[in-house]
Amino acid sequence: MKKIERSEILDLGAYEDVRERFRRRIIDMKKHRRVAVGDHMTFIFENRDTMLFQIQEMLRVERITSEKGIAHEIETYNSMVPGDGELFATLMIEYADRDERHKMLNELAGLRNHVWLIAGDRRVQGDIELLPGEEEDRLPAVNYVRFEVGAGAAEVLRDAAQRAALQVDHPAYEASTDLPAETRRSLADDLDEP
């Protein structure tokens, strides 16, 4: 998937003119890219468009207009644009009760070795990125997961006869969810994008 370039970033005024249409399009797109795995984990698969939206929104909210600031946002979010043969997801750990959330984030510290994408006969381990300043013995509530699915995954996702699912097999949290047809199509399209 092609990285986002500076020439694609609108200035704040131009972005305001198109923001509502762009925002609605991204919200509609994310409906098919959001997958709950059990009651407390939600994966949102990202792509170039969702990251372009994030950049524009960050620039808008933070009122960033300097070239240095814009370059920083592009660099930050480009790291989340999937590469060839990859899928990338934001993983949110969701517990409404603050104390329970704190307890579970500690218990789920080893989650980095327990997130899987199943595509046909392949089981691909997710790589949960450890961001600067994060503690290895505690999981943050928002995580970023890269799945290196490789060649041929788009065809598997399009083949309804083959299983496609997300699985978490951590001792403190076990759940699995088959990917809906719309999600499968959307992810297959991502993998086919040059």
C-alpha positions as CSV (number, residue, x, y, z in Angstrom):
1,M,0.0,0.0,0.0
2,K,1.4,3.4,-1.0
3,K,2.5,5.7,1.8
4,I,0.8,9.1,2.2
5,E,2.7,12.0,0.7
6,R,2.8,15.7,1.7
7,S,1.1,16.8,-1.5
8,E,-2.1,14.9,-0.4
9,I,-2.4,16.9,2.8
10,L,-4.9,19.7,2.7
11,D,-4.4,23.0,4.5
12,L,-6.8,23.6,7.4
13,G,-9.2,25.8,5.4
14,A,-9.4,23.4,2.5
15,Y,-9.9,20.5,4.9
16,E,-12.8,22.2,6.6
17,D,-14.6,22.4,3.2
18,V,-14.5,18.6,2.7
19,R,-14.3,17.4,6.3
20,E,-17.9,16.3,6.8
21,R,-18.0,14.3,3.5
22,F,-14.6,12.7,4.2
23,R,-15.6,11.9,7.8
24,R,-18.8,10.3,6.8
25,R,-16.9,8.2,4.2
26,I,-14.4,7.0,6.8
27,I,-17.2,6.2,9.4
28,D,-19.0,4.1,6.7
29,M,-15.7,2.4,5.8
30,K,-14.9,1.6,9.4
31,K,-18.2,-0.2,10.0
32,H,-16.9,-3.1,7.9
33,R,-13.4,-2.8,9.5
34,R,-14.4,-3.1,13.1
35,V,-14.4,-6.6,14.7
36,A,-15.2,-7.4,18.3
37,V,-13.4,-10.4,19.7
38,G,-15.2,-11.3,22.9
39,D,-16.7,-8.6,25.0
40,H,-13.7,-6.5,25.7
41,M,-11.5,-6.3,22.6
42,T,-12.2,-4.5,19.4
43,F,-9.9,-4.5,16.3
44,I,-10.2,-1.8,13.8
45,F,-8.4,-2.5,10.6
46,E,-6.6,0.5,9.2
47,N,-5.6,1.4,5.7
48,R,-4.3,4.4,3.8
49,D,-7.6,6.3,3.9
50,T,-8.1,5.9,7.6
51,M,-4.5,7.1,8.2
52,L,-5.0,10.1,5.9
53,F,-8.1,11.0,7.9
54,Q,-6.2,10.6,11.2
55,I,-3.5,13.0,9.9
56,Q,-6.0,15.6,8.7
57,E,-7.9,15.4,12.0
58,M,-4.7,15.7,14.1
59,L,-3.6,18.8,12.1
60,R,-7.1,20.2,12.6
61,V,-7.4,19.5,16.3
62,E,-3.9,20.6,17.2
63,R,-4.0,23.5,14.7
64,I,-0.7,22.3,13.2
65,T,0.4,24.4,10.2
66,S,4.2,24.3,10.3
67,E,5.9,22.0,7.7
68,K,7.9,20.4,10.5
69,G,4.7,19.5,12.4
70,I,2.9,18.3,9.3
71,A,5.9,16.1,8.4
72,H,5.9,14.6,11.9
73,E,2.2,13.6,11.6
74,I,2.8,12.1,8.2
75,E,5.7,10.1,9.5
76,T,3.8,8.9,12.6
77,Y,0.7,7.8,10.7
78,N,2.6,6.4,7.7
79,S,4.1,3.8,10.0
80,M,0.6,2.5,10.4
81,V,-0.2,2.2,6.7
82,P,0.1,-1.5,5.9
83,G,3.0,-2.6,3.7
84,D,2.8,-5.3,1.0
85,G,1.3,-8.5,2.3
86,E,0.3,-6.8,5.6
87,L,-2.8,-5.9,7.5
88,F,-2.7,-3.4,10.4
89,A,-5.2,-2.9,13.2
90,T,-5.8,-0.7,16.1
91,L,-6.7,-3.0,19.1
92,M,-8.8,-1.4,21.9
93,I,-9.1,-3.1,25.3
94,E,-12.4,-2.0,26.6
95,Y,-13.6,-2.4,30.2
96,A,-16.1,0.2,31.5
97,D,-15.1,-0.2,35.1
98,R,-11.8,1.6,35.8
99,D,-10.6,-0.8,38.5
100,E,-11.4,-3.9,36.3
101,R,-9.7,-2.2,33.3
102,H,-6.5,-1.6,35.4
103,K,-6.5,-5.1,36.7
104,M,-7.0,-6.7,33.2
105,L,-4.4,-4.5,31.5
106,N,-1.9,-5.9,34.0
107,E,-3.1,-9.4,33.5
108,L,-3.0,-9.1,29.8
109,A,0.7,-8.0,29.7
110,G,1.7,-11.1,27.7
111,L,-0.9,-10.5,25.0
112,R,1.8,-9.8,22.5
113,N,2.2,-13.6,21.9
114,H,-1.5,-14.4,21.8
115,V,-3.2,-12.5,19.0
116,W,-3.8,-14.4,15.7
117,L,-5.4,-13.9,12.3
118,I,-6.6,-17.1,10.7
119,A,-6.8,-17.2,7.0
120,G,-7.6,-20.6,5.5
121,D,-5.0,-23.0,6.8
122,R,-2.7,-20.2,7.9
123,R,-2.5,-18.9,11.5
124,V,-0.6,-15.6,11.5
125,Q,0.6,-14.2,14.8
126,G,-0.1,-10.5,15.3
127,D,2.9,-8.3,16.1
128,I,1.7,-5.9,18.8
129,E,4.0,-2.9,18.6
130,L,5.7,-1.7,21.8
131,L,5.7,2.1,21.6
132,P,8.3,4.3,23.2
133,G,7.6,4.8,26.9
134,E,5.4,1.7,27.2
135,E,6.0,-0.8,30.0
136,E,6.5,-4.4,28.9
137,D,4.7,-5.7,32.0
138,R,1.5,-3.7,31.4
139,L,-0.6,-3.5,28.3
140,P,-2.0,-0.1,27.2
141,A,-5.7,0.2,26.4
142,V,-4.9,1.1,22.8
143,N,-2.5,-1.1,20.8
144,Y,-1.3,-1.4,17.3
145,V,-1.1,-4.9,15.7
146,R,0.5,-5.8,12.4
147,F,-0.3,-9.1,10.7
148,E,2.2,-10.2,8.0
149,V,-0.2,-12.4,6.0
150,G,1.9,-12.6,2.9
151,A,1.0,-13.4,-0.7
152,G,-2.2,-15.2,-1.5
153,A,-4.1,-13.9,1.6
154,A,-6.4,-11.8,-0.5
155,E,-7.7,-14.8,-2.4
156,V,-8.2,-16.7,0.8
157,L,-10.2,-13.8,2.3
158,R,-12.4,-13.7,-0.9
159,D,-13.1,-17.4,-0.7
160,A,-16.1,-17.9,1.5
161,A,-15.4,-21.6,1.8
162,Q,-12.2,-20.8,3.7
163,R,-12.2,-19.7,7.3
164,A,-11.0,-16.2,8.2
165,A,-11.0,-15.2,11.9
166,L,-9.4,-13.2,14.7
167,Q,-8.4,-15.2,17.8
168,V,-7.0,-14.3,21.2
169,D,-5.7,-17.2,23.2
170,H,-4.3,-15.5,26.3
171,P,-4.9,-17.4,29.6
172,A,-6.7,-14.3,31.0
173,Y,-8.8,-13.7,27.8
174,E,-9.8,-16.3,25.2
175,A,-12.1,-15.5,22.3
176,S,-12.4,-16.0,18.6
177,T,-14.6,-14.2,16.0
178,D,-15.0,-15.2,12.3
179,L,-14.6,-12.2,10.0
180,P,-17.8,-11.0,8.4
181,A,-18.0,-11.1,4.6
182,E,-17.8,-7.3,4.3
183,T,-14.7,-7.2,6.5
184,R,-13.1,-10.0,4.4
185,R,-13.8,-8.1,1.2
186,S,-12.4,-4.9,2.6
187,L,-9.2,-6.5,3.8
188,A,-8.7,-8.3,0.5
189,D,-9.1,-5.0,-1.3
190,D,-6.4,-3.6,1.0
191,L,-4.0,-6.4,0.2
192,D,-4.6,-6.0,-3.5
193,E,-3.9,-2.2,-3.4
194,P,-0.5,-1.3,-4.9
